[in-house]
């Protein structure tokens, strides 16, 4: 439970720090929030693409293994 609390606290502190930095750079929390939304949206898109690429690579590897196993069964030599 302590580890979960530490992780959540770190995320919250990082979020608040980034919002304050963006507030100082942009001049308002509204603009800072919009900037944070764009950053998080871009991060979500990139994470989705990475997950899709990993799933495709895994599917290809599993298919290759299945093909090799089927080939060994057909040709026991």
PyMOL Python script that loads the backbone (N, CA, C, O; Angstrom):
from pymol import cmd

cmd.read_pdbstr("""\
ATOM      1  N   UNK A   1       0.827  -1.188   0.000  1.00  0.00           N
ATOM      2  CA  UNK A   1       0.000   0.000   0.000  1.00  0.00           C
ATOM      3  C   UNK A   1       0.871   1.251   0.000  1.00  0.00           C
ATOM      4  O   UNK A   1       0.513   2.264  -0.601  1.00  0.00           O
ATOM      5  N   UNK A   2       2.005   1.178   0.671  1.00  0.00           N
ATOM      6  CA  UNK A   2       2.909   2.316   0.733  1.00  0.00           C
ATOM      7  C   UNK A   2       3.506   2.652  -0.633  1.00  0.00           C
ATOM      8  O   UNK A   2       3.713   3.822  -0.956  1.00  0.00           O
ATOM      9  N   UNK A   3       3.780   1.620  -1.431  1.00  0.00           N
ATOM     10  CA  UNK A   3       4.351   1.842  -2.758  1.00  0.00           C
ATOM     11  C   UNK A   3       3.327   2.527  -3.659  1.00  0.00           C
ATOM     12  O   UNK A   3       3.666   3.448  -4.402  1.00  0.00           O
ATOM     13  N   UNK A   4       2.087   2.081  -3.591  1.00  0.00           N
ATOM     14  CA  UNK A   4       1.023   2.707  -4.388  1.00  0.00           C
ATOM     15  C   UNK A   4       0.848   4.169  -3.989  1.00  0.00           C
ATOM     16  O   UNK A   4       0.686   5.038  -4.846  1.00  0.00           O
ATOM     17  N   UNK A   5       0.880   4.429  -2.714  1.00  0.00           N
ATOM     18  CA  UNK A   5       0.765   5.806  -2.219  1.00  0.00           C
ATOM     19  C   UNK A   5       1.922   6.657  -2.728  1.00  0.00           C
ATOM     20  O   UNK A   5       1.718   7.804  -3.126  1.00  0.00           O
ATOM     21  N   UNK A   6       3.125   6.111  -2.721  1.00  0.00           N
ATOM     22  CA  UNK A   6       4.299   6.849  -3.197  1.00  0.00           C
ATOM     23  C   UNK A   6       4.201   7.151  -4.694  1.00  0.00           C
ATOM     24  O   UNK A   6       4.552   8.245  -5.136  1.00  0.00           O
ATOM     25  N   UNK A   7       3.728   6.184  -5.461  1.00  0.00           N
ATOM     26  CA  UNK A   7       3.581   6.384  -6.909  1.00  0.00           C
ATOM     27  C   UNK A   7       2.536   7.458  -7.202  1.00  0.00           C
ATOM     28  O   UNK A   7       2.766   8.351  -8.017  1.00  0.00           O
ATOM     29  N   UNK A   8       1.400   7.367  -6.540  1.00  0.00           N
ATOM     30  CA  UNK A   8       0.345   8.361  -6.750  1.00  0.00           C
ATOM     31  C   UNK A   8       0.795   9.755  -6.324  1.00  0.00           C
ATOM     32  O   UNK A   8       0.483  10.740  -6.993  1.00  0.00           O
ATOM     33  N   UNK A   9       1.520   9.840  -5.223  1.00  0.00           N
ATOM     34  CA  UNK A   9       2.040  11.131  -4.763  1.00  0.00           C
ATOM     35  C   UNK A   9       3.027  11.704  -5.768  1.00  0.00           C
ATOM     36  O   UNK A   9       2.994  12.901  -6.052  1.00  0.00           O
ATOM     37  N   UNK A  10       3.907  10.863  -6.310  1.00  0.00           N
ATOM     38  CA  UNK A  10       4.888  11.329  -7.293  1.00  0.00           C
ATOM     39  C   UNK A  10       4.194  11.844  -8.554  1.00  0.00           C
ATOM     40  O   UNK A  10       4.581  12.877  -9.100  1.00  0.00           O
ATOM     41  N   UNK A  11       3.180  11.131  -9.009  1.00  0.00           N
ATOM     42  CA  UNK A  11       2.430  11.570 -10.196  1.00  0.00           C
ATOM     43  C   UNK A  11       1.749  12.906  -9.935  1.00  0.00           C
ATOM     44  O   UNK A  11       1.779  13.796 -10.784  1.00  0.00           O
ATOM     45  N   UNK A  12       1.142  13.047  -8.774  1.00  0.00           N
ATOM     46  CA  UNK A  12       0.461  14.292  -8.431  1.00  0.00           C
ATOM     47  C   UNK A  12       1.449  15.457  -8.347  1.00  0.00           C
ATOM     48  O   UNK A  12       1.175  16.539  -8.866  1.00  0.00           O
ATOM     49  N   UNK A  13       2.580  15.245  -7.706  1.00  0.00           N
ATOM     50  CA  UNK A  13       3.596  16.297  -7.590  1.00  0.00           C
ATOM     51  C   UNK A  13       4.127  16.680  -8.966  1.00  0.00           C
ATOM     52  O   UNK A  13       4.311  17.866  -9.242  1.00  0.00           O
ATOM     53  N   UNK A  14       4.378  15.706  -9.833  1.00  0.00           N
ATOM     54  CA  UNK A  14       4.853  15.984 -11.187  1.00  0.00           C
ATOM     55  C   UNK A  14       3.815  16.779 -11.972  1.00  0.00           C
ATOM     56  O   UNK A  14       4.165  17.730 -12.672  1.00  0.00           O
ATOM     57  N   UNK A  15       2.542  16.400 -11.862  1.00  0.00           N
ATOM     58  CA  UNK A  15       1.482  17.109 -12.563  1.00  0.00           C
ATOM     59  C   UNK A  15       1.400  18.565 -12.099  1.00  0.00           C
ATOM     60  O   UNK A  15       1.333  19.478 -12.921  1.00  0.00           O
ATOM     61  N   UNK A  16       1.406  18.774 -10.800  1.00  0.00           N
ATOM     62  CA  UNK A  16       1.318  20.135 -10.268  1.00  0.00           C
ATOM     63  C   UNK A  16       2.540  20.953 -10.682  1.00  0.00           C
ATOM     64  O   UNK A  16       2.412  22.123 -11.043  1.00  0.00           O
ATOM     65  N   UNK A  17       3.719  20.343 -10.630  1.00  0.00           N
ATOM     66  CA  UNK A  17       4.931  21.060 -11.031  1.00  0.00           C
ATOM     67  C   UNK A  17       4.867  21.466 -12.502  1.00  0.00           C
ATOM     68  O   UNK A  17       5.208  22.597 -12.846  1.00  0.00           O
ATOM     69  N   UNK A  18       4.435  20.558 -13.366  1.00  0.00           N
ATOM     70  CA  UNK A  18       4.316  20.887 -14.785  1.00  0.00           C
ATOM     71  C   UNK A  18       3.283  21.989 -15.022  1.00  0.00           C
ATOM     72  O   UNK A  18       3.504  22.890 -15.831  1.00  0.00           O
ATOM     73  N   UNK A  19       2.161  21.913 -14.316  1.00  0.00           N
ATOM     74  CA  UNK A  19       1.145  22.957 -14.466  1.00  0.00           C
ATOM     75  C   UNK A  19       1.692  24.317 -14.031  1.00  0.00           C
ATOM     76  O   UNK A  19       1.428  25.328 -14.682  1.00  0.00           O
ATOM     77  N   UNK A  20       2.447  24.344 -12.943  1.00  0.00           N
ATOM     78  CA  UNK A  20       3.018  25.619 -12.483  1.00  0.00           C
ATOM     79  C   UNK A  20       4.056  26.153 -13.468  1.00  0.00           C
ATOM     80  O   UNK A  20       4.116  27.356 -13.720  1.00  0.00           O
ATOM     81  N   UNK A  21       4.867  25.261 -14.020  1.00  0.00           N
ATOM     82  CA  UNK A  21       5.863  25.689 -15.014  1.00  0.00           C
ATOM     83  C   UNK A  21       5.155  26.252 -16.249  1.00  0.00           C
ATOM     84  O   UNK A  21       5.523  27.313 -16.752  1.00  0.00           O
ATOM     85  N   UNK A  22       4.142  25.536 -16.730  1.00  0.00           N
ATOM     86  CA  UNK A  22       3.397  26.021 -17.894  1.00  0.00           C
ATOM     87  C   UNK A  22       2.662  27.324 -17.574  1.00  0.00           C
ATOM     88  O   UNK A  22       2.546  28.195 -18.436  1.00  0.00           O
ATOM     89  N   UNK A  23       2.167  27.462 -16.342  1.00  0.00           N
ATOM     90  CA  UNK A  23       1.489  28.699 -15.919  1.00  0.00           C
ATOM     91  C   UNK A  23       2.460  29.872 -15.992  1.00  0.00           C
ATOM     92  O   UNK A  23       2.107  30.949 -16.473  1.00  0.00           O
ATOM     93  N   UNK A  24       3.676  29.660 -15.518  1.00  0.00           N
ATOM     94  CA  UNK A  24       4.674  30.728 -15.561  1.00  0.00           C
ATOM     95  C   UNK A  24       5.071  31.065 -16.996  1.00  0.00           C
ATOM     96  O   UNK A  24       5.312  32.229 -17.316  1.00  0.00           O
ATOM     97  N   UNK A  25       5.141  30.063 -17.852  1.00  0.00           N
ATOM     98  CA  UNK A  25       5.544  30.290 -19.244  1.00  0.00           C
ATOM     99  C   UNK A  25       4.418  30.933 -20.059  1.00  0.00           C
ATOM    100  O   UNK A  25       4.676  31.811 -20.881  1.00  0.00           O
ATOM    101  N   UNK A  26       3.180  30.505 -19.837  1.00  0.00           N
ATOM    102  CA  UNK A  26       2.065  30.929 -20.683  1.00  0.00           C
ATOM    103  C   UNK A  26       1.239  32.069 -20.094  1.00  0.00           C
ATOM    104  O   UNK A  26       0.532  32.752 -20.834  1.00  0.00           O
ATOM    105  N   UNK A  27       1.308  32.286 -18.802  1.00  0.00           N
ATOM    106  CA  UNK A  27       0.622  33.412 -18.197  1.00  0.00           C
ATOM    107  C   UNK A  27      -0.746  33.124 -17.617  1.00  0.00           C
ATOM    108  O   UNK A  27      -1.295  33.978 -16.920  1.00  0.00           O
ATOM    109  N   UNK A  28      -1.327  31.948 -17.874  1.00  0.00           N
ATOM    110  CA  UNK A  28      -2.620  31.630 -17.270  1.00  0.00           C
ATOM    111  C   UNK A  28      -2.766  30.115 -17.152  1.00  0.00           C
ATOM    112  O   UNK A  28      -2.150  29.346 -17.890  1.00  0.00           O
ATOM    113  N   UNK A  29      -3.599  29.719 -16.204  1.00  0.00           N
ATOM    114  CA  UNK A  29      -3.846  28.285 -16.039  1.00  0.00           C
ATOM    115  C   UNK A  29      -4.691  27.733 -17.181  1.00  0.00           C
ATOM    116  O   UNK A  29      -4.609  26.544 -17.488  1.00  0.00           O
ATOM    117  N   UNK A  30      -5.486  28.561 -17.804  1.00  0.00           N
ATOM    118  CA  UNK A  30      -6.306  28.105 -18.930  1.00  0.00           C
ATOM    119  C   UNK A  30      -5.416  27.671 -20.092  1.00  0.00           C
ATOM    120  O   UNK A  30      -5.598  26.590 -20.652  1.00  0.00           O
ATOM    121  N   UNK A  31      -4.461  28.513 -20.446  1.00  0.00           N
ATOM    122  CA  UNK A  31      -3.543  28.180 -21.532  1.00  0.00           C
ATOM    123  C   UNK A  31      -2.645  27.015 -21.115  1.00  0.00           C
ATOM    124  O   UNK A  31      -2.339  26.134 -21.918  1.00  0.00           O
ATOM    125  N   UNK A  32      -2.227  27.024 -19.844  1.00  0.00           N
ATOM    126  CA  UNK A  32      -1.381  25.931 -19.353  1.00  0.00           C
ATOM    127  C   UNK A  32      -2.140  24.604 -19.405  1.00  0.00           C
ATOM    128  O   UNK A  32      -1.567  23.575 -19.764  1.00  0.00           O
ATOM    129  N   UNK A  33      -3.425  24.624 -19.050  1.00  0.00           N
ATOM    130  CA  UNK A  33      -4.235  23.404 -19.114  1.00  0.00           C
ATOM    131  C   UNK A  33      -4.411  22.916 -20.540  1.00  0.00           C
ATOM    132  O   UNK A  33      -4.355  21.714 -20.800  1.00  0.00           O
ATOM    133  N   UNK A  34      -4.623  23.846 -21.466  1.00  0.00           N
ATOM    134  CA  UNK A  34      -4.751  23.468 -22.877  1.00  0.00           C
ATOM    135  C   UNK A  34      -3.450  22.854 -23.388  1.00  0.00           C
ATOM    136  O   UNK A  34      -3.459  21.882 -24.144  1.00  0.00           O
ATOM    137  N   UNK A  35      -2.343  23.436 -22.965  1.00  0.00           N
ATOM    138  CA  UNK A  35      -1.034  22.897 -23.380  1.00  0.00           C
ATOM    139  C   UNK A  35      -0.833  21.494 -22.818  1.00  0.00           C
ATOM    140  O   UNK A  35      -0.336  20.609 -23.515  1.00  0.00           O
ATOM    141  N   UNK A  36      -1.217  21.290 -21.558  1.00  0.00           N
ATOM    142  CA  UNK A  36      -1.090  19.970 -20.932  1.00  0.00           C
ATOM    143  C   UNK A  36      -1.989  18.968 -21.646  1.00  0.00           C
ATOM    144  O   UNK A  36      -1.593  17.821 -21.852  1.00  0.00           O
ATOM    145  N   UNK A  37      -3.198  19.387 -22.026  1.00  0.00           N
ATOM    146  CA  UNK A  37      -4.106  18.504 -22.772  1.00  0.00           C
ATOM    147  C   UNK A  37      -3.489  18.059 -24.089  1.00  0.00           C
ATOM    148  O   UNK A  37      -3.567  16.886 -24.454  1.00  0.00           O
ATOM    149  N   UNK A  38      -2.874  19.002 -24.803  1.00  0.00           N
ATOM    150  CA  UNK A  38      -2.228  18.646 -26.086  1.00  0.00           C
ATOM    151  C   UNK A  38      -1.089  17.651 -25.856  1.00  0.00           C
ATOM    152  O   UNK A  38      -0.940  16.683 -26.602  1.00  0.00           O
ATOM    153  N   UNK A  39      -0.287  17.899 -24.816  1.00  0.00           N
ATOM    154  CA  UNK A  39       0.834  16.999 -24.534  1.00  0.00           C
ATOM    155  C   UNK A  39       0.344  15.602 -24.169  1.00  0.00           C
ATOM    156  O   UNK A  39       0.877  14.609 -24.663  1.00  0.00           O
ATOM    157  N   UNK A  40      -0.665  15.521 -23.313  1.00  0.00           N
ATOM    158  CA  UNK A  40      -1.186  14.217 -22.909  1.00  0.00           C
ATOM    159  C   UNK A  40      -1.866  13.506 -24.071  1.00  0.00           C
ATOM    160  O   UNK A  40      -1.786  12.282 -24.181  1.00  0.00           O
ATOM    161  N   UNK A  41      -2.536  14.263 -24.939  1.00  0.00           N
ATOM    162  CA  UNK A  41      -3.144  13.666 -26.125  1.00  0.00           C
ATOM    163  C   UNK A  41      -2.102  13.077 -27.057  1.00  0.00           C
ATOM    164  O   UNK A  41      -2.273  11.977 -27.583  1.00  0.00           O
ATOM    165  N   UNK A  42      -1.008  13.827 -27.260  1.00  0.00           N
ATOM    166  CA  UNK A  42       0.075  13.328 -28.112  1.00  0.00           C
ATOM    167  C   UNK A  42       0.717  12.095 -27.491  1.00  0.00           C
ATOM    168  O   UNK A  42       1.055  11.145 -28.196  1.00  0.00           O
ATOM    169  N   UNK A  43       0.887  12.109 -26.171  1.00  0.00           N
ATOM    170  CA  UNK A  43       1.475  10.949 -25.490  1.00  0.00           C
ATOM    171  C   UNK A  43       0.575   9.725 -25.623  1.00  0.00           C
ATOM    172  O   UNK A  43       1.060   8.608 -25.802  1.00  0.00           O
ATOM    173  N   UNK A  44      -0.743   9.940 -25.535  1.00  0.00           N
ATOM    174  CA  UNK A  44      -1.678   8.824 -25.670  1.00  0.00           C
ATOM    175  C   UNK A  44      -1.635   8.231 -27.080  1.00  0.00           C
ATOM    176  O   UNK A  44      -1.677   7.012 -27.247  1.00  0.00           O
ATOM    177  N   UNK A  45      -1.551   9.091 -28.083  1.00  0.00           N
ATOM    178  CA  UNK A  45      -1.469   8.611 -29.468  1.00  0.00           C
ATOM    179  C   UNK A  45      -0.191   7.802 -29.673  1.00  0.00           C
ATOM    180  O   UNK A  45      -0.222   6.725 -30.269  1.00  0.00           O
ATOM    181  N   UNK A  46       0.929   8.321 -29.180  1.00  0.00           N
ATOM    182  CA  UNK A  46       2.202   7.613 -29.335  1.00  0.00           C
ATOM    183  C   UNK A  46       2.194   6.281 -28.593  1.00  0.00           C
ATOM    184  O   UNK A  46       2.703   5.282 -29.102  1.00  0.00           O
ATOM    185  N   UNK A  47       1.617   6.263 -27.390  1.00  0.00           N
ATOM    186  CA  UNK A  47       1.537   5.010 -26.632  1.00  0.00           C
ATOM    187  C   UNK A  47       0.646   4.007 -27.356  1.00  0.00           C
ATOM    188  O   UNK A  47       0.947   2.813 -27.381  1.00  0.00           O
ATOM    189  N   UNK A  48      -0.445   4.483 -27.941  1.00  0.00           N
ATOM    190  CA  UNK A  48      -1.327   3.593 -28.700  1.00  0.00           C
ATOM    191  C   UNK A  48      -0.640   2.997 -29.912  1.00  0.00           C
ATOM    192  O   UNK A  48      -0.795   1.811 -30.203  1.00  0.00           O
ATOM    193  N   UNK A  49       0.120   3.822 -30.620  1.00  0.00           N
ATOM    194  CA  UNK A  49       0.857   3.330 -31.783  1.00  0.00           C
ATOM    195  C   UNK A  49       1.922   2.317 -31.371  1.00  0.00           C
ATOM    196  O   UNK A  49       2.116   1.308 -32.049  1.00  0.00           O
ATOM    197  N   UNK A  50       2.607   2.581 -30.267  1.00  0.00           N
ATOM    198  CA  UNK A  50       3.627   1.649 -29.780  1.00  0.00           C
ATOM    199  C   UNK A  50       3.000   0.318 -29.380  1.00  0.00           C
ATOM    200  O   UNK A  50       3.552  -0.743 -29.671  1.00  0.00           O
ATOM    201  N   UNK A  51       1.855   0.371 -28.718  1.00  0.00           N
ATOM    202  CA  UNK A  51       1.166  -0.860 -28.321  1.00  0.00           C
ATOM    203  C   UNK A  51       0.703  -1.640 -29.546  1.00  0.00           C
ATOM    204  O   UNK A  51       0.786  -2.868 -29.573  1.00  0.00           O
ATOM    205  N   UNK A  52       0.218  -0.928 -30.555  1.00  0.00           N
ATOM    206  CA  UNK A  52      -0.222  -1.595 -31.779  1.00  0.00           C
ATOM    207  C   UNK A  52       0.954  -2.256 -32.494  1.00  0.00           C
ATOM    208  O   UNK A  52       0.835  -3.380 -32.982  1.00  0.00           O
ATOM    209  N   UNK A  53       2.082  -1.562 -32.553  1.00  0.00           N
ATOM    210  CA  UNK A  53       3.277  -2.140 -33.177  1.00  0.00           C
ATOM    211  C   UNK A  53       3.756  -3.372 -32.422  1.00  0.00           C
ATOM    212  O   UNK A  53       4.147  -4.367 -33.032  1.00  0.00           O
ATOM    213  N   UNK A  54       3.725  -3.307 -31.093  1.00  0.00           N
ATOM    214  CA  UNK A  54       4.142  -4.457 -30.285  1.00  0.00           C
ATOM    215  C   UNK A  54       3.193  -5.639 -30.505  1.00  0.00           C
ATOM    216  O   UNK A  54       3.637  -6.783 -30.598  1.00  0.00           O
ATOM    217  N   UNK A  55       1.891  -5.364 -30.587  1.00  0.00           N
ATOM    218  CA  UNK A  55       0.921  -6.434 -30.819  1.00  0.00           C
ATOM    219  C   UNK A  55       1.126  -7.057 -32.195  1.00  0.00           C
ATOM    220  O   UNK A  55       1.048  -8.277 -32.341  1.00  0.00           O
ATOM    221  N   UNK A  56       1.389  -6.227 -33.208  1.00  0.00           N
ATOM    222  CA  UNK A  56       1.639  -6.754 -34.555  1.00  0.00           C
ATOM    223  C   UNK A  56       2.894  -7.622 -34.587  1.00  0.00           C
ATOM    224  O   UNK A  56       2.902  -8.690 -35.199  1.00  0.00           O
ATOM    225  N   UNK A  57       3.956  -7.157 -33.924  1.00  0.00           N
ATOM    226  CA  UNK A  57       5.204  -7.924 -33.897  1.00  0.00           C
ATOM    227  C   UNK A  57       5.012  -9.245 -33.157  1.00  0.00           C
ATOM    228  O   UNK A  57       5.546 -10.272 -33.575  1.00  0.00           O
ATOM    229  N   UNK A  58       4.257  -9.225 -32.069  1.00  0.00           N
ATOM    230  CA  UNK A  58       3.987 -10.450 -31.317  1.00  0.00           C
ATOM    231  C   UNK A  58       3.165 -11.416 -32.149  1.00  0.00           C
ATOM    232  O   UNK A  58       3.438 -12.616 -32.167  1.00  0.00           O
ATOM    233  N   UNK A  59       2.161 -10.898 -32.836  1.00  0.00           N
ATOM    234  CA  UNK A  59       1.328 -11.741 -33.686  1.00  0.00           C
ATOM    235  C   UNK A  59       2.161 -12.398 -34.785  1.00  0.00           C
ATOM    236  O   UNK A  59       1.996 -13.581 -35.083  1.00  0.00           O
ATOM    237  N   UNK A  60       3.058 -11.612 -35.381  1.00  0.00           N
ATOM    238  CA  UNK A  60       3.920 -12.152 -36.429  1.00  0.00           C
ATOM    239  C   UNK A  60       4.846 -13.233 -35.885  1.00  0.00           C
ATOM    240  O   UNK A  60       5.048 -14.258 -36.535  1.00  0.00           O
ATOM    241  N   UNK A  61       5.410 -13.014 -34.699  1.00  0.00           N
ATOM    242  CA  UNK A  61       6.314 -14.001 -34.104  1.00  0.00           C
ATOM    243  C   UNK A  61       5.569 -15.295 -33.779  1.00  0.00           C
ATOM    244  O   UNK A  61       6.079 -16.388 -34.023  1.00  0.00           O
ATOM    245  N   UNK A  62       4.374 -15.167 -33.233  1.00  0.00           N
ATOM    246  CA  UNK A  62       3.580 -16.353 -32.911  1.00  0.00           C
ATOM    247  C   UNK A  62       3.199 -17.100 -34.184  1.00  0.00           C
ATOM    248  O   UNK A  62       3.224 -18.330 -34.213  1.00  0.00           O
ATOM    249  N   UNK A  63       2.849 -16.374 -35.223  1.00  0.00           N
ATOM    250  CA  UNK A  63       2.492 -17.009 -36.496  1.00  0.00           C
ATOM    251  C   UNK A  63       3.694 -17.749 -37.087  1.00  0.00           C
ATOM    252  O   UNK A  63       3.550 -18.856 -37.606  1.00  0.00           O
ATOM    253  N   UNK A  64       4.870 -17.140 -37.009  1.00  0.00           N
ATOM    254  CA  UNK A  64       6.082 -17.792 -37.505  1.00  0.00           C
ATOM    255  C   UNK A  64       6.368 -19.082 -36.736  1.00  0.00           C
ATOM    256  O   UNK A  64       6.739 -20.093 -37.332  1.00  0.00           O
ATOM    257  N   UNK A  65       6.195 -19.046 -35.409  1.00  0.00           N
ATOM    258  CA  UNK A  65       6.415 -20.258 -34.605  1.00  0.00           C
ATOM    259  C   UNK A  65       5.409 -21.336 -34.969  1.00  0.00           C
ATOM    260  O   UNK A  65       5.762 -22.510 -35.078  1.00  0.00           O
ATOM    261  N   UNK A  66       4.157 -20.941 -35.156  1.00  0.00           N
ATOM    262  CA  UNK A  66       3.120 -21.913 -35.520  1.00  0.00           C
ATOM    263  C   UNK A  66       3.424 -22.529 -36.879  1.00  0.00           C
ATOM    264  O   UNK A  66       3.226 -23.729 -37.070  1.00  0.00           O
ATOM    265  N   UNK A  67       3.902 -21.723 -37.824  1.00  0.00           N
ATOM    266  CA  UNK A  67       4.262 -22.237 -39.144  1.00  0.00           C
ATOM    267  C   UNK A  67       5.430 -23.217 -39.049  1.00  0.00           C
ATOM    268  O   UNK A  67       5.428 -24.250 -39.719  1.00  0.00           O
ATOM    269  N   UNK A  68       6.417 -22.901 -38.227  1.00  0.00           N
ATOM    270  CA  UNK A  68       7.569 -23.798 -38.062  1.00  0.00           C
ATOM    271  C   UNK A  68       7.155 -25.115 -37.427  1.00  0.00           C
ATOM    272  O   UNK A  68       7.628 -26.176 -37.833  1.00  0.00           O
ATOM    273  N   UNK A  69       6.267 -25.054 -36.425  1.00  0.00           N
ATOM    274  CA  UNK A  69       5.792 -26.281 -35.776  1.00  0.00           C
ATOM    275  C   UNK A  69       5.005 -27.128 -36.769  1.00  0.00           C
ATOM    276  O   UNK A  69       5.170 -28.347 -36.805  1.00  0.00           O
ATOM    277  N   UNK A  70       4.162 -26.505 -37.566  1.00  0.00           N
ATOM    278  CA  UNK A  70       3.382 -27.241 -38.563  1.00  0.00           C
ATOM    279  C   UNK A  70       4.305 -27.863 -39.606  1.00  0.00           C
ATOM    280  O   UNK A  70       4.071 -28.985 -40.054  1.00  0.00           O
ATOM    281  N   UNK A  71       5.350 -27.137 -39.993  1.00  0.00           N
ATOM    282  CA  UNK A  71       6.297 -27.657 -40.980  1.00  0.00           C
ATOM    283  C   UNK A  71       7.066 -28.842 -40.420  1.00  0.00           C
ATOM    284  O   UNK A  71       7.327 -29.801 -41.146  1.00  0.00           O
ATOM    285  N   UNK A  72       7.437 -28.799 -39.134  1.00  0.00           N
ATOM    286  CA  UNK A  72       8.155 -29.924 -38.520  1.00  0.00           C
ATOM    287  C   UNK A  72       7.272 -31.151 -38.427  1.00  0.00           C
ATOM    288  O   UNK A  72       7.757 -32.273 -38.574  1.00  0.00           O
ATOM    289  N   UNK A  73       5.993 -30.959 -38.188  1.00  0.00           N
ATOM    290  CA  UNK A  73       5.071 -32.093 -38.108  1.00  0.00           C
ATOM    291  C   UNK A  73       4.891 -32.738 -39.479  1.00  0.00           C
ATOM    292  O   UNK A  73       4.796 -33.960 -39.597  1.00  0.00           O
ATOM    293  N   UNK A  74       4.845 -31.891 -40.524  1.00  0.00           N
ATOM    294  CA  UNK A  74       4.663 -32.415 -41.877  1.00  0.00           C
ATOM    295  C   UNK A  74       5.930 -33.112 -42.385  1.00  0.00           C
ATOM    296  O   UNK A  74       5.842 -34.089 -43.128  1.00  0.00           O
ATOM    297  N   UNK A  75       7.097 -32.620 -41.991  1.00  0.00           N
ATOM    298  CA  UNK A  75       8.387 -33.183 -42.432  1.00  0.00           C
ATOM    299  C   UNK A  75       9.185 -33.583 -41.212  1.00  0.00           C
ATOM    300  O   UNK A  75       9.992 -32.792 -40.723  1.00  0.00           O
ATOM    301  N   UNK A  76       8.984 -34.795 -40.701  1.00  0.00           N
ATOM    302  CA  UNK A  76       9.680 -35.211 -39.477  1.00  0.00           C
ATOM    303  C   UNK A  76      11.192 -35.414 -39.656  1.00  0.00           C
ATOM    304  O   UNK A  76      11.894 -35.597 -38.661  1.00  0.00           O
ATOM    305  N   UNK A  77      11.706 -35.389 -40.862  1.00  0.00           N
ATOM    306  CA  UNK A  77      13.152 -35.623 -41.093  1.00  0.00           C
ATOM    307  C   UNK A  77      13.877 -34.478 -40.602  1.00  0.00           C
ATOM    308  O   UNK A  77      15.104 -34.442 -40.686  1.00  0.00           O
TER     309      UNK A  77
END
""", "prot")
cmd.dss("prot")
cmd.show_as("cartoon", "prot")
cmd.util.cbc("prot")
cmd.orient("prot")
